[in-house]
Amino acid sequence: MEIYNLDNPAYCEAIGLSKVHEAYANECVKEEIMQIGFNENSGYVYIALENGVSICSMLGREVEYLVTDFEDGEEHFLDTYKEAEEKLELINQ
């Protein structure tokens, strides 16, 4: 697991980190974590999972689940982990 760009998180990033960790613990604790980080360009803190789903929060807001289609670069933000798993399955067909 890699930790990226989180040397000194601001208040909102710290709140977001707590939310993505809570979502990870409640929804998908059996999945391997690839990276935990902060994207300066988007403002999202995230946990990127080995299965291709990322758990994200911007400015401490509610958690979103991100699935990226690496063939066309399109990003899909979903409300639940189950929706993210289903979207990932569709993309990988």
Secondary structure, DSSP 8 states (H G I E B T S, - for coil): -EEES-SS--HHHHHHHHHHHHHHHHH-TTS-EEEEEE-TTT-EEEEEETTSEEEEEETT---EEEEE-TTT--EEEESSHHHHHHHHHHHT-
